[in-house]
């Protein structure tokens, strides 16, 4: 088999990242194609019975939060890799790292305000600036701090369903009503007129969407740090620990990976299944949806993420064409992530095909399959000709202050 990505440790990292960048679209597609409340609550929009319910159930149990978490793991690992490479070359690790994070923040803000409100890059850039201070920490320290951060996240997230419970006890207080209105738009069943307004908005022109998006998301980067910044930092630290311990570089023996698959899925799937059934039996009640999505999954999700990472490493070890194509998709994850947003907003928004709100929850996955095929088919041929993905090249050139050479295929090295 042709050596790729400068060795197996890079092949392993890039393959896991490739699966993550594909997998994250399984959840993001709902936010691209429907009012945001459908992301957490299928009872609000998109269908909540039959095959639509089955799709939500499968996504919630197997993928929801896990692909985002896997992406965060990989970001932490890649951050540590870049820092170690800079140090080995005698460069300033801080200068290299913060130049990358500042430009990533710029890309993320442009993505957030001009293309899609669900951008995660600006959040990673800001949290990545904090993660730098843990670059020399031992594996044990990274794990302990990460666990403490998850406790903080659990406590903070618990206020979301708590507000809903208070609202049920004191429904007539104006401040409570305002808070519940916001929660309902995020996790409940908003009024039909609000849903209609959302569909009409996103079937409109780019300018109208951009103005409303900026109005709603102007301060979202700071809000996101408060809402789930501790969880994101925890995952990045776990990713650093997984990289430093050899887990994400494929250096563990097979039995150790299989143990993590057994623990991750053996604990995670029953817990997530129980939560999903609880939510369904409540008819997708506000308290149940917000509790299941934001609170009770916090301590279990990292186990599922480790299970997924371990399973991917095990499955990729025989190599082959699929592994090479997934690794290429992962090496171009930055380009593929932003390209996905451009493609999907063009398909669903009014300045494109205007399919927003037109497809059911199950039907939107036909779009997912098409985008997956495009990513898998184009990434490897591109990297056989060029050293970087197009946006990876731009990011690297900006961060280093000079144009980088695109000559030489990355997969031929």
Residue, then its C-alpha position, 0 to 999 in steps of 0.5 A: x500500500x502507498x505510504x500516505x500522510x508521512x507515516x502511519x501516525x498521521x494516517x491514523x489521525x487523518x482517518x479519524x478526522x475524516x470520519x469526524x468531518x463526515x459524521x458531523x454532517x449527520x447532525x448539522x444537516x438538520x440545522x442547515x435544512x430546518x428551523x434550529x429547534x428541530x435539531x434537538x426536538x423532532x416534534x417541532x419540525x421535520x417529522x417525529x414518527x415512522x422513519x423520521x423518528x427512527x432517524x432521530x433515534x439512531x442519530x441521538x444514540x450513536x452520533x449526536x455530540x459524539x462526532x462534534x466531540x471527536x472533532x474536538x479530540x482531534x483538534x486538541x491532538x493536532x494542536x499538540x502536534x503543531x506545537x511539538x513540530x514548531x518546538x522541534x524546528x526551533x520556532x516559537x511554539x506560541x507564535x506559531x500556535x497563536x497565529x494559527x488560532x487568530x486566523x482560524x478565528x477570522x475564518x470562523x467569524x466570516x463563516x458564522x456571519x456570512x455563511x452559516x450560524x452553526x460555525x464551530x471554528x471561531x469557538x475552537x480558535x478561542x478555546x484553542x488559545x486556552x488549550x495552549x497553556x496545557x501543552x506540557x501537561x502530563x497525560x494524568x493532569x490532562x485527564x483530571x482537568x478535563x474531568x473537572x471541566x465536565x463537572x462544571x459543564x454538567x452543573x451549568x447545563x443543569x440550569x437549562x431544564x431547571x428554568x423550564x421546571x420553574x416556568x411550569x410552577x410560575x407560568x405567569x411571571x414575565x421574566x420566566x415567560x421570556x426565558x421559556x420562550x427562548x428555551x422553547x425555540x431551542x428545545x421545545x415546540x415553538x408557535x407555528x407562526x415563528x416556524x413559518x417566519x423561519x422558513x420564509x426567512x431562509x427561503x429569502x435572499x442572502x442579504x435578508x438572511x445575513x442581516x438576521x443572522x448577524x443580529x442573532x449571532x453577533x455575540x454568539x462566540x462569547x455566549x458559546x464560551x459560557x454555554x459549552x466552552x468548558x466541555x470543548x476545552x475538556x475534549x481538547x485536553x482529552x485529545x491531547x492526552x490521547x495523542x500523547x499516550x499513543x491512542x490517537x496515533x495507533x500505538x496501542x495494542x488491539x486489545x486495549x482499543x477493543x476494551x475501549x470500544x466495549x466500555x464506550x458503547x457498552x455504557x453509552x448505548x444503553x444510557x442514550x437509548x434510555x434517554x431517547x425512550x424517556x424523551x419519546x414517552x414525554x412526547x418531546x417535552x421541553x424539560x425532557x429534551x433539554x435534560x437529555x440533550x444538554x445535561x445527562x449525556x455530559x458524563x457519558x459522551x466522552x466514553x462514546x467518543x473514545x469508543x468511536x475513536x478506538x473503533x475507527x483506529x481498529x477498522x482502518x488498520x488493514x488499510x485499503x482504498x477506503x482508509x486512504x480516501x477517509x484520511x485524505x478527507x481528514x487531511x482536508x477537513x478545514x476545506x471540507x467543513x467549510x465547503x459543506x456549509x457552502x454546498x448545503x446553504x446553497x441547496x437549502x437557502x433562498x439564494x440557491x434551491x430554496x429547499x429549507x423546510x421542504x424535506x422531512x428528517x429522513x429525506x435530508x439524508x439523501x443530501x448527506x449521502x451526496x455531500x459525503x460522496x463528493x468529499x470522499x471522491x475529490x479529496x484524494x485526487x486533489x492531494x495527489x496533485x497538491x501539497x494542501x487542501x485549498x483552504x488549508x493552504x490559505x490558512x497556513x500562508x496567512x498564519x506564516x505570513x508568506x505564500x506556501x508552496x502547493x507543489x507536490x502531491x501530499x499523498x505522493x510523499 
